[in-house]
Amino acid sequence: MQINDSIFGTYTIEPVLTDLIKSKPVQRLKGIHQGGASYLVNENWNVTRYEHSIGVMLLIRKLGGCIEEQIAGLLHDISHTAFSHVIDFALENQEEDYHEKIFEKVLLKSEIPDILHKYGFDYKNIVLDDSQWSILEQPSPDLCADRVDYTLRDMYHYEKISKEDVDRFLDSLAIVDGKICLNNLTHAEWFVETYHKEVIDFFMDPLNIFGYDRLAGAIKHALERDILILDDLFEEDEDVIQKLVRSGDSDIMKNLNELHDHVEIEENESDYDLHRKNKVRVIDPLVNLNHQLIRASEVSESIRKMNRKAYEKAVKGTYVKMSR
């Protein structure tokens, strides 16, 4: 099977990957938006978990990762509920890791273990422990395929960076001692700046914060009133929206009616309707300089400043004012 991706181009993939891509859990991700509620307040914020999962798999492949790690990359998000991380806010889960907690349960209810067994793979050895895959996942502030893909993909599709920017950055990536690093400081500084466009200008955009708040409120009401059960959230985004609408519940409809692409929102610390803090996210890539891996911040004042700004913004949070 050939697969074409807007970031990584065209690849011919193995039958096991083909069958996994065709499976119900992976196909469902076409209807799950990466940005949660974002597409409801800005129709252009519409990257899906499917696109991201394919991208993570292909980036691992591009960097020389084994087929098992590519499988892990493809499947790492199958347990995301409708609207992705909105469920964490609805359930007041501050770690934003609900999908990780339920991953094994979702996996075992699916056809994926049988598909892997057909090709001689044991799911237990591949997808239950991401820590074994040094390209797929690394703790912050390191680069990893997951973090790199969602940053490049969002910022490219939202026209904050060009395809030429993406290609130059990808050409500078390398694997040293099992970890993703960059071969020059210039590309490290570019990626840190791009990552902060993602974290500060997108994740913490007042409009985005507002969308998450209103949709999380609607879902929380629906769960409390048995209009939804958690299993309903394993449908696609639009299916859940329709269930919420059909309920006719006044509190739910009040929240939903405020989710549209012409809502007027601003950030105002002195007069605000909503204050939200996001998880602290900083990035500090490893750079291969003179055959030695060092943190980019050790030699870049620019990166130190950008990370201080990102940290301070996360701690302060976003103050959202809705125009009346």
N, C-alpha and C positions, 0 to 999 in steps of 0.2 A: 504493500500500500504506500502511495505517496501522500505526504502531508505538507501543506503549504502554510507558512506562518508569516504574519506581517513584519515580525521582528527578525526572525532567524532564517527565513527563506524556505526552500523545498528540500525535504529529506525523504528517502525511502526507508521505511521502518519494518521491523521484524513482525511475523504473524502474531506473536504473543501481545505486542503493543497494539496491533490492529484490532485484535479481539477485545482487549481491554478498553480501547477507545470506543468501540461499538457497544460496550456494556451499558446497562441502564444507569448505574451510578455516575458514570462519566458523562453520558449523554445528557443527564439531568442538569449538569452544570452549565449547559448552554442557556438555561433559564434562571440562573442564579447570578445576580450582578455582584461584581467584585466590590463595588463601593456601597453595597447595602441599599440605603434609601436614596443615594445620590441621584440616580437616574430619574427619580420622581420629581426632583426640584431643578434638575438640569438634564435635559434629554441627551446631551452630548457626553455625560459621564456614564458611559454604558458598556465598559469592558466587563466581560463575564469570567466566571471562575473556570469555565471550559478553556477559554483562550489562554488564561494564565497557566492552567495545568499542562496544556500542550507546550507552552513556552518553557516551563520549568524542565520538562522532560527533554526538550530539544537543546536547552542550554547545557544540561548535564551531558548530553551526547556530544555537543560541540567541544566540551572541555575534556572529553575522554573518559567520562564516567561509564562504569560497566552497565550491562543491561539490567541488572538487579536495581541499581540506583536510579536508572531511567524509569523503571516500573514504579519505584517508590515516589519519584517526583511526579509522575502522571497521576498517582492515586492520592497524593497527600491531602487534597482538599475535598474528597468525596463526602465527608461527614458534615460539611457546612450546611446549615439550615438555610431556608429561604432568607434572602436579604443579608446573608453572611453574618457579620458581627453585630447586626442590630439585636440579635437574640441575647448577646451578652449584656446589652443595656436594658433590655426588657426584663432579664432575670437578675439584674444588678450584679453581674459577674465581673468584678474589677480586673481579673487577670485576662479577660478577653480570650479565653481558651476553651469555651464550651465545646467547640467542634473537636478539639483534641481529646476531651474527656469521653466523648461518645464514639470515637473513631472505630474501635474494635467492634462494638455492637453493630454499627452500621455495616462494617465490612462483612461480618459473619452472616448477616441477613441477606447478603447479595450473592450474585453468581461469581464474584471475583475469585474466591478461593478455588472454585472448580476450574475456572479458566487457567489460573496459574498452575494447578495440578496437571492439567492437560499437557502443558509444556514442560513439566518436570520441575516446577518451582514450588516451594513451600511458603505460603504467605507469612507464616510466623517468622521466617528468616529474612523477610524483605521489608514489610510495611509496619511492623509493630514497634520498631525502635528506630526513629529517624536519626538518633545520635550516632549511629554507625556510619552514616553517609555524610562525609565531610564536605561534599560539594552541595548537596541538597540543603542542609540546615547547619547553621552555626549560630551561636549566641551573639547578640549585639555586643560590640560594634563591628564584627567581622562581616565581610561579604559572604553571601551564599546564593545559590541559584534562586531560591524563593524570593529573597529580598531584591536581588538584581532584576529579576523578571518583572515583578509588579511595579518597580520604580520606572524602568525603561518603558514598559508597556503603557502604563497610565500616562506618563509624561509625553510619550510619542503620540498617542491617540488624542490627547487633549492639547496637542500642538504647542507644547512648551519646549520640545527639543525636536531636532530633525532626524531623518533616517541616516544622514551622513554622520551626525553626532553619535548616534547609536552604533553605527558600524565602526567608527574610529575607537570608541570605547571597548567594544567587543574584541577588537584586534589587539587591545592592550592587556587583555586578561590572560592569566596563566595559572597553572597549578604547581605550587611548590610545597613540598612536605605535606601533600594532601589537602592544602587549603587554597582557596582562590585568592590571588593577589594581582597587583597591577605592575606593569613594567616601567612606569614613570610617574612622577609626582603630578604632572599636569592633568593626567586623566583621573588621578585620585581626587584632586581638587574639583574637577568637573563633576565627578559622580557625587561627591558630598554636597555640592551646590544643588544638583538635580534631586538628590534624595530629600533635601530640605524643601524643595518646591513641592514634593509629594507630601511630606509630613506636615509642613506648616501651611502651605498655600492650598493644599487640597484636603488632606485629612481634617485640618483644623480651620478650614474655610467656614465662616459663620453660617453660610447657606447649608453646607454639609452637616454641620453640628445641629442646625435647626431640623433638617430632614430626619436625621437619626433620632432626635428627641421625640418628634411627633409620631413617627412610625413605631418606635419602641413603646411609646405610651399606648398606642392603639393595640399593639400585640399583647402588652401586659394586661390591659383591660380584658381583652378577649380570652386570655388564659385564665384569669381570675374568675371570669363569668362562664367558663366552660363553653364559650363560643368557639374557641380553638383548643385542641390538645396538642401537646408537643409533637406528636406524630404527624400532624397536619403540616408542620414546618419542613417536612421532607418532600413536599411538593415543590413546584417552581414558584418564583416570586409572584407572577400574575395570578396563579391559582389561589394563593393565600390572600391577595388583595380582593379577589372576587368573593371569597368566603367572608372576609371582613365587611365588605359592602352589603352582601346579602343579609347580614345580621341586622342591619338597620339600627343598631345600638347608637344612641345619641352621643355618648362620649367617644366612641370609636369613630363615628362619622365626623365629629368636630375635628379630631386630629387629622383624619384623612383629607378633609376638605381644605386643609391648609397646605397640603402637599401638591404644589403645582409649580410650573416653571416661570411664573411671573410674580411669585411671592417676593416682597421687598424686605431685605434683611441687611442689617449693618452691624459692625462691631462697635460697642459703646460701653466702656468700663464704668462710666458714671451713671448711666441710665440703661439698665438691661432687663430683659425678660428671662434670660436663660444663661447660666454659667456652666461650662463643661470642661473638665480636664481630661485629656487623653493620656494613654500610656506613653511614658518617656521613650523616645526613639532617637538614637544618635548613631552615626556611622563613622568609622575610622579605619579605612582600608589598610591592609598590609601592602607595602610597596617593596619590590625587589630592587634595592639600590646597592650597586657594587657587590652583587651576589650575597646580600644579606637582607633578610626580611625585617622591616621596621614599621612601626605605626606611622601613618602619614602625618599625624598631628605632631610627631616628634620633630619634624623638619618643616612644617607648614603652619605659620601663624594664621593664615587664612582659614584653615580647617579648624584650628582651635577656636577662632572667633565664631565660625558658623555653628559649631557644636555647643558652645556656650549659649548662643542665641536660641538654638532649638531646645536646649534643656530648660532655659528660663521661660520660654513660651509654653512648654508642656506643663511646667509647675504652675505658671500663672493661669493657664487655661484660656478659653475663648468666651468673651462676653457678648451675647447676642441680643440685639434689639430688633423687634419686628415692627415695621412701619404700620401704623393704624390706618 
